[in-house]
Amino acid sequence: MIVRRYTGSSLETIREVIARELGENAVIINSQKKNKMGLIPGLKKVSFEVIAAVEDIVDADNQPVKANDQNDEVLQMLINEQKQQYRNLRRSIKFLDEKIAEVDNHVEGFSDKMVVNHQHDSVLGNIHTEWRTQVNKKVKLKVKHGSPNRQHYRHALGTMINTTGGIKFKSRQFTSPHVHVVLGPTGVGKTTSIAKLTAKCVLKDKLNVGLLTIDTFRVAAVDQLREYASLLGVEFAVAFSAKEIESQLHRFQDKDIVFIDTPGRSHFDTMGIKDIHNNLNSIQKTSILLAVPANIRQQDADAIVNNFSSMIPDALLITKTDEATNCDGLTRLLAQSKLPIAYITNGQRVPEDMHIATPELIASLIIPTNQTEMTEQELIIDK
């Protein structure tokens, strides 16, 4: 084999010389472009270096003639160089593939983490910080593998919610009537809630009920409760002072149950709340329900608990769940008051729109359903 090195300023000229000297069967093994400094400073001269080879066969008794050792050495050197370049190229490609795979995994993991964090925030967004930490711990203990769903968080939250299972209304059995007071902020639905409780006692439990209101500031509230009393066939009375409350309760001594409706007071109206407390202070053996709207804000929960705590409520009544688009204050209320929940209300119908509270039902209010689920509250409404 004949191997020759050619230099020149033009590849076309070099090809012509190769074709002329080595013939049309010559093969270009390598070509390089080189820049050299010209005669004028700063001006570079372009040149090309080409290595070409052709099989050298001499027709002497039909035996090939071995190329000289020098040409073989140059060819082998070029072949080795090409092999090494090929190996280096393969290593580079493999390295790039590995790096691309790492980047893909990192991006995928980051994307998954973002989705999980988004889901996590949306699920626990209505839970205040202290309980959120506890719920997370409970879920992690429960779900060892895979990603937890909303039901896992809802169940974990439910284990932290205390409910009474409703109130067990009973006949007085030759004793004084059981007195139940409903109090709470203005506009939470106390009067309607009392009507629902009365309807339950009369229609379901067949108890003898008396209704008493001390909410004399709103004429409409008195008329509303009087109308409910008339529809349910129960005795109704109005009291304007602590002395009148005692008198009316004495009048109701033959009743099994007496419900007392109180005037609504802002949780900042400490004097108004104190006035209610003074009026009811002489009543013995009362059960007090604190009515709170489902959409209570976290910042209001502390004030409601602090200012109504002087009344020593026994349980909570969560109202207007059908109007609440965001129940992000309930966990704060439960944590601060440490009170169980007896009932929830979700509409104006008497008595249909009152339900016994359960941990699952309250948890479904705090961690609302998505479009593919139906909450227990919706199931209750459908029934």
N, C-alpha and C positions, 0 to 999 in steps of 0.2 A: 504494500500500500504506500502510496506517495502522499505525504502530508506537507503542505506548504503554508507559509504565513505571508499575507499580502497587506500592504499599507497603501493608503491613498486618500485623497481629499474627496473622492466621490465613490459611493458604493456601486454605481452603475459602471464606472470605469474599471473597478476591481473585478466585477462580475465578468466583464468582457475579457479581461486578462486571464481569469481562471478558466473560462470556457475555451480560450485560445490555447492555453498551456496544458490544461488537464482534461479538456474535452467536456462534452455535454453531460457525462455521467458523474462529474465531480459533485461532491456533497460539501456544503458549508457546515462546518462543525461548530464554529463560534464566530461571533462578530461583536465588536465593541466600538463605541464612539469615544474618541479622546479629544480633549481640548488642550492645545499647546499655546504657549505665549508666542505671538508673532514678532516681527521685527519692530513694529510700532508699539511702544509701551501702552499697556491697558487693552490692547486689541488681541483677542484670542483667535487662534487658528484651529479650525475643525479638521480632524483627520479620522480615518476609520482603519481598524485592524481586523482582518478576516483570516480565519484559518480554514483551509479547504483541503479535502482529501479525495483520492480516487484510487481504486484498486489497480495495482500495476501488474499487468500480465504480459509477459514476453513470450511470444510464440517460438520457443526453442525446444524442439522435440516435444511440443505440447505439454511442457512442464512449467508450472507457475514459478516465477522467480520471487524469492522471499525479499520483502522490502528490507531496507537497511535497519539496523538496530536503533539508530537515532530516531527514525520516523516512528517506529513502534513505541519507543519510549515516550515521545511527545503525544501520540495518540492515546496511550494508556493513561497518561497524566490528565488529558482532557476528559477522558471517560470517567476517571475517578472524581474529577472535579464536578462533573455533571451529576454523578451519583450523590455526592455530598450535598450539592445544592438541592437535589430532589429530597434527600432525607431532611434537610433543614426546613424545606417548604412543608413537608408532611408534619413535622413537629410543630411548626407555626400554626398550621391549620387545626391540628388537634388541640393546641393551647387555646386558640380562639373559640373552638367549639365548647371547650370546658368553661371558659369565661362566660360565653353566651348563655350556657345552661345555668350557671350560677346566677347571672342577672335575671333570667326568667324565673328561677325559683324564688329569688329575693322579691321580685315584683309581685309574683303570685302570692307569696306569704304576706307581703305588705298589704295587698288588696284584700286578702282574707281577713287580716287583722282589722283593717278599716271597716269591713262589713260587720265583723263581730262586735267591734267597739260601737258602731252605729246602732246595731241591734240591742246591745247591752244598755246603751244610753236611753234608747226609746222604751225599753222594757222597764227600767228602774227609774225613769225620769220623775215619776210621781212619789217616790219614796225619799224621805229626808235622810240626810247623810248617815246618821248613826244606824238606822235600821237597814240602810242599803248595804253597809258593810256586813251586817249579820246575815242578811238574805244571801249575799254572795257566798259567804262561808257555808251556809246550809246547802246551797246548790252544788258547790264544789264537792262536798261530802257525799251528796246523792249521785251526782253524775260524774263517774270516774273516766268515762271514755266518750268521745264525741262532743258536740256542742249542745248546751242546754237550750230548750225552747221556752216559750212563754209559760207553758203549763208548769214546767219545773220551777220557775221563779214564782208563779202564782201559788203553787203548793207550799213552797218555802215560806212565803209571806203569810200564808194562812195559819201556819204553826205559831205565829207570833201574835195573832189576833184573838182576843178573848170575847166571847159572846155568851149571852145568858140562856139562849134557847127560848126567848120570849119570857112573858110573865105568866106565872101559873095563878090565874084569877080563881078564887074560891069563894064559896058562901061564908057568911060571917059566923054561922053556927053559934048563935046566942051571945056573940061578943059584939064589940063596936065594929062598924063597917071599916073595910080596908080603904084607906085614903091614898090616892095616887095623884101626884102633882106633876104637871108638865110645864117646864119653864125653858127660857132660852132667849136669844136675841130677837129683835123685831123682824117680822116677815118670814120666819122659818117654817110656818105652817103648824103652829101649836094647836090652834082651834080645830083644824081639819083632822089632825092626828088624834085629838081627843075624841072626835066624832067616830073615827075608825075604831078606836079601842072600845068605845061604848057599844058600837054595833057588834063587835066581836063578842063582848060579854053578854049582850042581850040575845042576839040571834043564834050564836053557837053554844055559849056556855049556859044560857037560860038563867042569868043572874039578874037580881034586882039592883038597878043602877040609878044613882043620882048625879046630876051635873051641876057644878057650881063654878061660876066665873067671878074673878075679882079684877078682870080686865075691863074696868069701867071707863077707861080713857077713849076707847073706840066703840062707838055706838054700833058700828057694823059688826064688830066681833060678838057683841052681846046678842044682836039679832040673828047672826049666823048660827050661834050655838043653840039659841032658843028654837030655831027652825029644825036643827038636827034632833033636838030633844023631842020635839013634837012628832017628827017622822018616826022616831024609834019608840015613842010612847014612854019616855022616862021623865022623871020630875026634874025641873030646872029651877035654879035660884041664882040671885045676884047678891054679892056682898061688897060693901064699900069700905069696910074697916075690919080690924082684927076681931072686934067684939061681934060684928055681924057674921063673920066667918064661923065663930064658935056657935052662934045661935042657929045658923043654917045647918051646921053639922049635927047639932042636937036634933033638929027637925028630920035629918036623914038617918036617924039611928036604926030604922028598920031596913036600911039598904045593905046589900052585900058589898057593893063597891061605890065609892064616891070619887069622881074625877074633878080636879080643880084646874081650871084654865087661868093662867097668869098673864099680866100685861107684858108685852115684849119690851125688853130693855137692851140698849146697846151694851156691848161688852166693856165699853169705856164709861158707862153711866153707873158709877159705883154707888151713888146715892139712891138711884132708882132700884138697883138690885138690893141694897140694904133695906129699903122700904118694903119690898116683897118679903124679905127674910123676916122682918119684924112682924108682918101681918100673919105669917104662917108659923111663927116660932112656938105658939102655944099648942099647936096640933100635935097630938101624940101618934106615934107609929105611922108615919107617912113614908111613902115610897116616891122618890123624886126621879123623874126622867128629864135629862138635859137634852133638849132638841137642838141639833146643829145641822146646818145645810151640808150636803155632800161636797159642794164646791168651796168649802172653807179654805182660805189661804193659810199657808204656813205661818206667816207673820201674825195672823189673827188668832191662831190656835192657842198660843200662850196667854193672850189677854183674856180669851173666853174662859179658859181653865182657871186662871188666877182669880178673876173677878166673880165667877159663879161658884167657886169652890166653897165659899162661906155657906152655901145652901146644902152642902154635903150631898150631891147627887149620887144615886145608886147605880145608874146605868145611862147609856147614851141612846138617843133616838136620832138616826141619820135620816134627814128629810130631803126631798126634791132630787132624788138620784136621777130622775128622768130629765132634769134641767141642767145637770152638771156635765160639762164638756171636759172638765179637768179636775180630778180629785187629788190634787197634790198636797193637800193639807191634812188628810185623814190620818196618816201614820204619825205625824207630829202631834195631832190631837190625842191619839191613842197613847202615845208614849208619855205625854205630859200629864194626862188625866189619870192614866192607869185604870180607866173605867171599861167595863164590858159593854158591848152593844146589844141592845134588846131587839130593836126593830129597825127596818128601813121603810121609807115610803117612796113611791115612784109615780104619783099621779093624784088626781082630785077625787077619784071614785071612792065611795064609802060603801062597804069596807074593803073592796077588792085590792086597792092600791097600797096595802100595808102587808109586809112580809116579815116573818121571823128572821133575824139576822143569823147568818152562819159565817164561819171564817172564809169559806170558799167564795161566798157571795160578796163579801166585803173586799176580798183580794181581787175579784174580777172587776170591781169598780176602780181600784187603785191601779191595777195592771190591766188596762182595757183590752178587749179582744181585737184581733185583726179580721179581715174580710172573710177568711176561710173558717172562722170559728163562730160559735154561738155561745154567748155567755149564759151562765145559770140564771142571771137576771132576766134575759130574754126568754128563756124557757118558762120561767115563772109567769111572765106577762102573757105568753101564749096560752098557758093553762087557764 
